Amino acid sequence: MAAIPERVHLTYLVNGEEVPVSFAPYKTLLEVLREDLNLTGTKHGCELGECGACAVLIDGEPKLSCLTLALECGGRSIQTVEGLAQGTTLHPLQAAFADHGGSQCGYCTPGMLMTAKALLDGNPNVSREQIKQAISGNLCRCTGYQQIVDAIESAAAEMRGARK
Protein backbone atom coordinates (compact mmCIF):
# COMPACT_ATOMS: atom_id res chain seq x y z
CA MET A 1 0.00 0.00 0.00
CA ALA A 2 1.36 3.43 -0.98
CA ALA A 3 2.04 5.95 1.75
CA ILE A 4 0.02 9.15 1.73
CA PRO A 5 2.35 12.10 1.09
CA GLU A 6 2.69 14.75 3.78
CA ARG A 7 2.56 17.51 1.17
CA VAL A 8 1.33 17.77 -2.39
CA HIS A 9 3.05 20.08 -4.88
CA LEU A 10 0.88 21.49 -7.67
CA THR A 11 0.60 24.54 -9.88
CA TYR A 12 -2.60 26.54 -10.09
CA LEU A 13 -3.48 29.40 -12.40
CA VAL A 14 -4.83 31.85 -9.81
CA ASN A 15 -6.25 35.16 -11.00
CA GLY A 16 -4.29 34.81 -14.23
CA GLU A 17 -0.92 33.95 -12.68
CA GLU A 18 0.78 30.57 -12.40
CA VAL A 19 1.22 29.82 -8.72
CA PRO A 20 3.17 26.87 -7.31
CA VAL A 21 1.53 25.60 -4.14
CA SER A 22 2.46 23.00 -1.55
CA PHE A 23 -0.15 21.75 0.92
CA ALA A 24 -1.34 18.82 2.98
CA PRO A 25 -3.41 16.46 0.78
CA TYR A 26 -6.52 16.67 2.96
CA LYS A 27 -6.95 20.44 2.53
CA THR A 28 -9.85 22.04 0.72
CA LEU A 29 -9.34 24.69 -1.92
CA LEU A 30 -10.74 27.22 0.57
CA GLU A 31 -8.03 26.36 3.08
CA VAL A 32 -5.26 26.53 0.49
CA LEU A 33 -6.46 29.87 -0.86
CA ARG A 34 -6.71 31.46 2.58
CA GLU A 35 -3.93 29.75 4.52
CA ASP A 36 -1.29 28.97 1.91
CA LEU A 37 -1.84 31.68 -0.72
CA ASN A 38 -3.06 34.42 1.66
CA LEU A 39 -6.10 35.15 -0.54
CA THR A 40 -8.48 35.89 2.30
CA GLY A 41 -11.24 37.48 0.23
CA THR A 42 -12.80 34.04 -0.12
CA LYS A 43 -14.68 33.55 3.14
CA HIS A 44 -15.09 30.65 5.54
CA GLY A 45 -18.84 30.43 5.99
CA CYS A 46 -20.67 27.28 6.91
CA GLU A 47 -18.01 24.92 5.49
CA LEU A 48 -20.91 22.63 4.52
CA GLY A 49 -21.67 24.02 1.07
CA GLU A 50 -24.85 25.75 2.17
CA CYS A 51 -24.02 29.48 2.31
CA GLY A 52 -22.01 30.31 -0.83
CA ALA A 53 -19.55 32.63 0.96
CA CYS A 54 -16.62 30.58 -0.36
CA ALA A 55 -17.63 30.63 -4.05
CA VAL A 56 -14.78 31.00 -6.54
CA LEU A 57 -14.60 30.38 -10.26
CA ILE A 58 -12.85 27.21 -11.38
CA ASP A 59 -12.39 27.18 -15.14
CA GLY A 60 -15.07 29.90 -15.27
CA GLU A 61 -17.70 27.98 -13.29
CA PRO A 62 -18.78 28.96 -9.78
CA LYS A 63 -17.73 26.32 -7.26
CA LEU A 64 -17.85 26.12 -3.50
CA SER A 65 -14.23 26.06 -2.42
CA CYS A 66 -15.13 24.55 0.96
CA LEU A 67 -16.33 21.39 -0.82
CA THR A 68 -13.55 21.23 -3.40
CA LEU A 69 -10.41 19.30 -2.58
CA ALA A 70 -7.32 21.32 -3.39
CA LEU A 71 -5.92 18.17 -5.04
CA GLU A 72 -8.60 18.44 -7.74
CA CYS A 73 -7.42 21.85 -8.90
CA GLY A 74 -3.93 21.25 -10.23
CA GLY A 75 -3.46 23.02 -13.56
CA ARG A 76 -6.92 24.57 -13.41
CA SER A 77 -7.81 28.24 -13.64
CA ILE A 78 -9.06 29.63 -10.32
CA GLN A 79 -10.45 33.13 -9.97
CA THR A 80 -11.08 34.69 -6.59
CA VAL A 81 -12.58 38.04 -5.67
CA GLU A 82 -9.05 39.46 -5.53
CA GLY A 83 -8.84 38.89 -9.29
CA LEU A 84 -11.89 40.96 -10.25
CA ALA A 85 -10.46 44.49 -10.24
CA GLN A 86 -7.92 45.53 -12.85
CA GLY A 87 -5.42 47.50 -10.79
CA THR A 88 -7.39 50.34 -9.22
CA THR A 89 -10.32 49.95 -11.64
CA LEU A 90 -13.16 48.02 -10.08
CA HIS A 91 -15.00 45.36 -12.04
CA PRO A 92 -18.50 46.63 -13.00
CA LEU A 93 -19.98 44.23 -10.43
CA GLN A 94 -17.83 45.63 -7.63
CA ALA A 95 -18.73 49.21 -8.59
CA ALA A 96 -22.43 48.36 -8.82
CA PHE A 97 -22.42 46.66 -5.40
CA ALA A 98 -20.91 49.83 -3.94
CA ASP A 99 -23.32 52.13 -5.81
CA HIS A 100 -26.46 50.13 -4.93
CA GLY A 101 -25.63 49.19 -1.34
CA GLY A 102 -25.33 45.53 -2.32
CA SER A 103 -22.95 44.93 0.55
CA GLN A 104 -23.60 45.68 4.19
CA CYS A 105 -21.48 43.52 6.47
CA GLY A 106 -19.63 42.28 3.37
CA TYR A 107 -19.20 38.67 4.42
CA CYS A 108 -21.30 37.19 1.62
CA THR A 109 -20.09 39.70 -0.97
CA PRO A 110 -17.09 37.78 -2.41
CA GLY A 111 -19.22 34.71 -3.07
CA MET A 112 -22.05 36.83 -4.51
CA LEU A 113 -19.63 38.66 -6.79
CA MET A 114 -18.05 35.49 -8.12
CA THR A 115 -21.40 33.79 -8.68
CA ALA A 116 -22.72 36.91 -10.44
CA LYS A 117 -19.58 37.15 -12.58
CA ALA A 118 -20.07 33.61 -13.85
CA LEU A 119 -23.70 34.42 -14.62
CA LEU A 120 -22.90 37.60 -16.54
CA ASP A 121 -19.92 36.06 -18.34
CA GLY A 122 -22.36 33.48 -19.70
CA ASN A 123 -25.11 35.95 -20.53
CA PRO A 124 -25.07 39.70 -19.82
CA ASN A 125 -28.73 39.90 -20.98
CA VAL A 126 -30.09 38.29 -17.82
CA SER A 127 -33.49 38.88 -16.32
CA ARG A 128 -34.14 39.63 -12.65
CA GLU A 129 -35.49 36.10 -12.27
CA GLN A 130 -32.31 34.62 -13.73
CA ILE A 131 -30.26 36.73 -11.32
CA LYS A 132 -32.35 35.55 -8.37
CA GLN A 133 -32.00 31.95 -9.49
CA ALA A 134 -28.23 32.23 -9.95
CA ILE A 135 -27.62 33.68 -6.48
CA SER A 136 -30.12 31.43 -4.71
CA GLY A 137 -27.26 29.42 -3.21
CA ASN A 138 -25.61 32.52 -1.75
CA LEU A 139 -27.02 33.48 1.62
CA CYS A 140 -27.11 37.06 2.88
CA ARG A 141 -28.38 38.00 6.32
CA CYS A 142 -28.12 41.79 5.91
CA THR A 143 -29.43 43.23 2.65
CA GLY A 144 -32.70 41.44 1.91
CA TYR A 145 -31.31 40.73 -1.60
CA GLN A 146 -33.07 43.66 -3.33
CA GLN A 147 -29.90 45.76 -3.46
CA ILE A 148 -27.86 42.75 -4.60
CA VAL A 149 -30.23 41.99 -7.48
CA ASP A 150 -30.32 45.71 -8.40
CA ALA A 151 -26.50 45.80 -8.39
CA ILE A 152 -26.15 42.74 -10.61
CA GLU A 153 -28.80 44.06 -12.99
CA SER A 154 -26.98 47.40 -13.17
CA ALA A 155 -23.61 45.75 -13.77
CA ALA A 156 -25.15 43.63 -16.53
CA ALA A 157 -26.45 46.77 -18.22
CA GLU A 158 -23.03 48.41 -17.98
CA MET A 159 -21.31 45.32 -19.33
CA ARG A 160 -23.72 45.40 -22.30
CA GLY A 161 -22.91 49.08 -22.81
CA ALA A 162 -26.42 50.18 -21.82
CA ARG A 163 -25.96 52.05 -18.54
CA LYS A 164 -28.81 51.57 -16.14
Backbone bond lengths (Angstrom), bond angles and torsions (degrees), N, CA, C in turn:
res aa  C-N    CA-C-N  psi(-1)  N-CA   C-N-CA  omega(-1)  CA-C   N-CA-C  phi
1 M - - - 1.442 - - 1.528 108.82 -
2 A 1.333 116.41 133.93 1.464 121.65 -178.09 1.523 110.47 -75.17
3 A 1.309 115.16 141.91 1.465 120.76 177.87 1.527 109.59 -75.27
4 I 1.307 116.41 145.42 1.461 121.49 176.65 1.531 107.11 -80.04
5 P 1.338 116.96 128.21 1.463 118.64 -178.57 1.535 111.42 -67.91
6 E 1.322 115.27 149.44 1.466 119.65 177.24 1.522 111.04 -71.87
7 R 1.337 116.09 -34.57 1.460 120.53 -179.80 1.523 108.81 -137.41
8 V 1.306 114.82 147.98 1.459 122.85 176.11 1.524 106.71 -111.47
9 H 1.320 117.27 140.37 1.460 122.00 179.88 1.522 107.90 -117.65
10 L 1.328 116.32 115.63 1.462 122.21 -179.70 1.515 110.14 -133.52
11 T 1.320 115.16 171.61 1.463 120.99 171.92 1.516 107.29 -122.51
12 Y 1.327 115.09 130.53 1.462 122.30 174.53 1.526 107.52 -110.42
13 L 1.315 115.90 159.20 1.456 122.20 167.71 1.525 104.59 -106.23
14 V 1.328 116.93 97.92 1.461 122.26 -174.77 1.527 109.39 -106.86
15 N 1.310 115.73 120.23 1.463 122.25 179.75 1.529 111.61 49.83
16 G 1.345 114.44 40.98 1.457 121.21 175.63 1.516 116.16 86.26
17 E 1.322 118.53 -1.38 1.458 121.35 -179.31 1.521 110.96 -118.55
18 E 1.337 116.32 137.80 1.459 119.92 174.14 1.512 108.97 -69.56
19 V 1.329 115.97 128.96 1.456 121.33 -176.98 1.520 109.15 -131.08
20 P 1.357 116.67 117.00 1.463 118.23 172.57 1.529 108.55 -75.28
21 V 1.310 116.49 140.51 1.460 120.00 -178.49 1.520 109.30 -140.91
22 S 1.325 114.85 142.79 1.455 122.12 179.09 1.521 107.35 -129.09
23 F 1.338 116.72 126.49 1.463 120.07 -173.92 1.517 110.45 -153.78
24 A 1.324 114.94 164.04 1.461 121.12 175.31 1.531 108.51 -69.04
25 P 1.320 119.06 139.95 1.464 121.69 -172.23 1.527 115.48 -65.86
26 Y 1.307 118.13 -14.64 1.465 120.66 -179.37 1.536 112.42 -87.90
27 K 1.311 118.55 -5.83 1.464 121.21 -174.15 1.524 112.62 -72.00
28 T 1.324 114.49 147.98 1.457 120.85 172.30 1.521 108.89 -84.64
29 L 1.319 115.63 164.07 1.458 120.08 175.55 1.528 109.85 -59.70
30 L 1.320 118.12 -39.38 1.460 121.57 177.84 1.527 110.85 -55.24
31 E 1.315 116.46 -47.40 1.466 120.43 -179.09 1.521 111.62 -64.68
32 V 1.318 117.58 -41.44 1.460 120.32 179.66 1.528 110.66 -65.80
33 L 1.331 116.74 -44.50 1.465 119.35 179.10 1.528 111.27 -58.84
34 R 1.310 116.79 -48.74 1.465 121.06 -175.50 1.528 113.06 -76.79
35 E 1.318 116.94 -46.77 1.459 120.79 -170.90 1.522 113.82 -88.00
36 D 1.323 117.23 -36.41 1.458 120.20 -175.06 1.528 112.84 -99.45
37 L 1.324 117.72 -31.30 1.458 121.21 -179.27 1.527 112.92 -106.31
38 N 1.323 117.27 -2.45 1.467 123.28 178.08 1.530 112.65 56.65
39 L 1.318 117.19 33.86 1.463 122.86 174.69 1.523 106.83 -99.40
40 T 1.306 115.85 84.99 1.462 121.29 -170.77 1.528 113.66 -89.84
41 G 1.325 117.63 4.50 1.462 119.31 175.81 1.516 111.89 -65.13
42 T 1.314 116.51 -34.63 1.461 121.64 176.08 1.521 106.92 -71.82
43 K 1.316 117.42 125.92 1.465 121.01 -170.08 1.523 113.46 -99.97
44 H 1.338 113.95 144.63 1.464 122.18 166.72 1.521 105.08 -75.51
45 G 1.281 118.23 121.21 1.459 120.89 175.95 1.510 108.08 -115.39
46 C 1.309 114.87 -109.33 1.465 120.35 -177.70 1.523 112.70 -82.32
47 E 1.323 117.36 -22.48 1.461 124.98 -174.49 1.529 112.91 58.27
48 L 1.341 115.46 22.23 1.468 122.09 178.00 1.530 111.94 -123.56
49 G 1.323 116.63 2.73 1.454 120.28 -179.52 1.511 114.11 78.74
50 E 1.321 117.37 22.38 1.459 119.91 -176.38 1.521 114.75 -109.01
51 C 1.354 118.82 -15.00 1.465 118.88 -172.33 1.522 114.78 -109.24
52 G 1.327 118.41 -24.83 1.458 121.33 178.51 1.521 115.67 82.52
53 A 1.327 119.02 -0.54 1.462 121.28 -177.81 1.524 112.40 -63.91
54 C 1.312 117.25 -22.80 1.466 121.98 -175.76 1.526 112.88 -98.46
55 A 1.321 118.60 12.19 1.467 120.93 -176.13 1.520 111.68 -63.38
56 V 1.321 115.16 132.90 1.461 123.98 172.97 1.526 106.23 -133.26
57 L 1.315 116.30 170.79 1.458 119.89 175.26 1.524 108.57 -102.01
58 I 1.309 115.96 126.44 1.456 122.06 174.16 1.519 106.21 -115.77
59 D 1.325 114.83 116.28 1.465 120.82 -174.56 1.527 110.63 51.53
60 G 1.340 115.67 39.09 1.461 121.89 175.37 1.511 115.91 84.75
61 E 1.319 118.06 -6.17 1.468 121.83 -178.36 1.526 110.33 -104.77
62 P 1.337 117.28 137.59 1.468 118.05 178.24 1.533 110.55 -69.97
63 K 1.317 114.99 130.65 1.464 121.78 179.61 1.518 109.07 -136.08
64 L 1.299 115.73 149.33 1.454 121.07 176.56 1.522 108.21 -84.98
65 S 1.312 115.95 112.67 1.465 119.68 -174.46 1.523 112.39 -70.80
66 C 1.330 117.73 -18.24 1.472 119.84 177.43 1.524 111.83 -73.84
67 L 1.332 117.09 -19.50 1.465 121.59 -179.90 1.521 112.80 -106.59
68 T 1.323 116.55 2.41 1.455 121.33 -177.33 1.520 109.54 -105.46
69 L 1.308 116.77 121.34 1.462 119.11 175.98 1.523 109.35 -68.64
70 A 1.310 115.83 135.40 1.459 120.64 179.17 1.526 111.11 -58.91
71 L 1.331 116.38 -31.16 1.471 121.54 178.28 1.523 112.53 -58.17
72 E 1.317 117.44 -29.60 1.463 122.42 -176.31 1.522 113.42 -76.31
73 C 1.328 116.93 -6.63 1.461 119.89 -168.65 1.520 115.14 -107.57
74 G 1.310 117.67 4.57 1.456 120.03 179.02 1.514 111.76 -56.98
75 G 1.328 116.72 129.23 1.458 122.00 178.46 1.515 115.00 75.61
76 R 1.313 117.39 2.35 1.470 120.25 -177.77 1.521 109.95 -95.87
77 S 1.314 115.42 158.51 1.457 122.11 177.62 1.531 109.07 -87.85
78 I 1.315 116.15 123.60 1.462 122.28 -179.53 1.518 107.63 -120.92
79 Q 1.318 116.09 127.20 1.465 119.65 175.06 1.510 108.95 -118.21
80 T 1.326 114.99 129.72 1.453 122.22 176.99 1.520 108.47 -111.67
81 V 1.309 115.92 173.69 1.468 120.47 -179.91 1.528 111.00 -59.51
82 E 1.329 117.68 -28.95 1.467 119.87 178.45 1.527 112.08 -64.12
83 G 1.323 117.19 -19.82 1.455 121.11 -178.60 1.515 114.72 -93.45
84 L 1.327 118.23 5.15 1.469 119.66 -178.64 1.528 113.09 -76.21
85 A 1.306 117.46 -51.39 1.468 121.02 -177.24 1.526 109.89 -69.43
86 Q 1.311 115.79 150.55 1.464 122.15 173.72 1.523 106.76 -107.57
87 G 1.329 115.42 95.49 1.469 119.38 -174.59 1.514 109.29 66.11
88 T 1.331 116.28 -122.82 1.466 120.01 179.33 1.529 112.54 -93.41
89 T 1.336 116.69 0.42 1.468 120.45 179.90 1.517 109.27 -91.49
90 L 1.319 115.62 118.02 1.455 120.68 179.48 1.524 110.97 -69.43
91 H 1.315 115.64 148.44 1.462 121.29 170.32 1.529 106.45 -64.66
92 P 1.338 118.98 148.91 1.469 120.37 178.93 1.537 113.41 -52.61
93 L 1.315 117.82 -33.09 1.471 119.64 177.37 1.527 111.23 -66.42
94 Q 1.317 116.76 -43.34 1.461 120.00 179.73 1.529 110.34 -62.82
95 A 1.322 116.56 -44.67 1.464 120.74 179.52 1.523 110.89 -63.33
96 A 1.321 117.02 -41.86 1.468 120.72 -179.56 1.526 111.51 -66.93
97 F 1.333 117.93 -38.58 1.465 120.19 176.42 1.519 110.05 -61.11
98 A 1.320 117.39 -40.85 1.463 120.71 178.12 1.531 110.68 -66.95
99 D 1.320 117.01 -45.46 1.471 121.59 -177.36 1.525 113.10 -66.42
100 H 1.319 118.02 -33.53 1.462 122.35 -174.35 1.525 113.61 -102.29
101 G 1.318 118.13 5.04 1.462 120.30 -178.83 1.516 111.80 66.38
102 G 1.330 116.63 35.45 1.459 121.36 -178.57 1.514 113.50 -77.00
103 S 1.311 115.95 0.33 1.459 120.15 179.88 1.518 108.36 -136.48
104 Q 1.314 116.24 124.59 1.461 119.05 175.06 1.520 109.19 -109.04
105 C 1.315 118.33 -77.99 1.468 117.89 177.69 1.518 110.24 -74.74
106 G 1.333 117.98 -26.82 1.447 123.06 175.42 1.514 115.90 90.21
107 Y 1.317 118.05 -6.40 1.456 119.24 -174.62 1.528 112.66 -65.99
108 C 1.313 117.03 -40.17 1.465 120.09 -178.76 1.522 112.36 -82.32
109 T 1.320 117.21 -14.47 1.460 121.76 -169.70 1.527 114.30 -57.27
110 P 1.333 120.82 -46.51 1.474 118.37 179.57 1.529 113.01 -56.94
111 G 1.313 117.48 -44.63 1.456 120.45 178.77 1.519 112.09 -65.70
112 M 1.330 116.73 -39.89 1.475 120.92 176.77 1.524 110.29 -61.59
113 L 1.334 116.24 -46.41 1.458 120.38 -178.42 1.525 111.61 -60.97
114 M 1.326 116.44 -44.04 1.460 118.96 -177.26 1.528 111.53 -69.67
115 T 1.320 116.64 -38.32 1.462 120.41 176.97 1.524 110.16 -64.78
116 A 1.342 116.18 -43.65 1.467 120.59 178.85 1.523 111.40 -65.35
117 K 1.323 117.38 -38.13 1.467 119.98 178.59 1.524 110.67 -60.44
118 A 1.321 116.92 -45.74 1.466 119.80 178.56 1.525 110.69 -60.01
119 L 1.325 116.20 -41.56 1.465 120.77 178.72 1.523 110.80 -59.97
120 L 1.332 116.37 -51.85 1.465 120.51 -175.57 1.522 112.51 -72.03
121 D 1.333 117.42 -29.76 1.470 119.37 174.81 1.524 110.09 -63.26
122 G 1.322 116.50 -34.34 1.461 121.32 179.72 1.511 113.06 -79.28
123 N 1.339 116.65 -30.89 1.459 120.61 -177.24 1.524 110.05 -166.24
124 P 1.336 118.22 100.32 1.466 119.57 178.83 1.534 113.26 -75.01
125 N 1.323 117.70 -3.89 1.470 121.96 179.17 1.521 111.02 -98.59
126 V 1.308 117.17 44.87 1.461 121.43 -175.07 1.517 112.02 -80.34
127 S 1.302 115.02 153.20 1.466 121.47 174.45 1.523 109.00 -92.34
128 R 1.320 116.60 167.04 1.469 120.68 176.63 1.529 110.22 -61.05
129 E 1.306 117.14 -36.85 1.469 120.11 178.80 1.522 111.42 -65.43
130 Q 1.334 116.44 -40.06 1.468 119.41 177.55 1.526 111.10 -65.32
131 I 1.319 116.71 -37.20 1.467 120.88 176.77 1.518 109.47 -63.19
132 K 1.325 116.61 -48.75 1.469 120.50 -179.82 1.521 111.46 -59.52
133 Q 1.319 116.30 -40.84 1.466 120.56 179.01 1.520 110.42 -64.72
134 A 1.330 116.97 -44.86 1.467 121.01 -176.77 1.523 112.50 -62.88
135 I 1.334 117.10 -37.76 1.470 119.90 -177.15 1.528 112.57 -94.69
136 S 1.313 116.94 8.98 1.470 119.56 -176.63 1.524 113.24 -63.14
137 G 1.314 118.29 -19.36 1.462 121.42 177.48 1.515 113.75 -92.98
138 N 1.338 116.32 3.04 1.462 121.68 179.27 1.526 108.74 -108.75
139 L 1.311 115.63 112.72 1.458 119.89 -177.35 1.521 111.82 -88.10
140 C 1.342 115.08 140.15 1.458 122.42 176.53 1.523 107.29 -134.47
141 R 1.311 116.24 128.72 1.460 120.36 -178.97 1.523 112.09 -98.92
142 C 1.331 118.53 -4.13 1.463 120.39 -171.50 1.526 115.40 -109.23
143 T 1.329 118.30 -43.81 1.469 119.53 -165.56 1.513 115.35 -89.67
144 G 1.315 118.92 -23.47 1.459 120.16 -172.74 1.517 112.38 80.13
145 Y 1.315 118.49 5.62 1.466 126.62 173.36 1.520 115.29 74.99
146 Q 1.320 119.64 -22.97 1.469 120.85 -177.72 1.530 111.37 -56.85
147 Q 1.332 116.35 -48.40 1.463 120.25 -178.82 1.530 111.28 -66.32
148 I 1.314 116.86 -33.38 1.468 120.79 179.31 1.527 109.79 -67.32
149 V 1.311 116.88 -46.78 1.468 120.86 178.99 1.530 109.71 -63.49
150 D 1.335 117.12 -42.87 1.470 120.71 176.93 1.526 110.90 -58.78
151 A 1.331 116.65 -43.26 1.465 121.23 -178.92 1.526 111.20 -64.15
152 I 1.307 116.99 -44.15 1.473 120.20 -179.42 1.523 109.89 -66.60
153 E 1.323 116.93 -40.94 1.462 121.04 177.76 1.531 110.70 -61.73
154 S 1.322 116.72 -42.09 1.461 121.62 178.65 1.525 111.49 -65.52
155 A 1.321 116.91 -43.80 1.463 120.71 178.30 1.519 110.55 -62.58
156 A 1.325 116.93 -39.58 1.464 120.67 178.50 1.522 110.03 -60.73
157 A 1.331 116.30 -43.92 1.467 120.28 179.09 1.528 110.37 -62.30
158 E 1.318 116.90 -42.92 1.464 119.56 178.91 1.529 111.03 -64.47
159 M 1.310 116.46 -41.21 1.462 119.92 -179.60 1.527 111.60 -66.54
160 R 1.330 116.65 -26.46 1.474 120.75 175.15 1.515 111.70 -82.54
161 G 1.348 116.51 -10.58 1.452 120.57 -177.05 1.507 113.08 86.98
162 A 1.331 117.25 14.29 1.464 121.99 -179.41 1.510 107.95 -120.03
163 R 1.320 116.92 78.69 1.477 121.05 -177.17 1.505 111.83 -46.08
164 K 1.348 114.43 138.95 1.459 118.88 179.59 1.503 109.41 -115.77
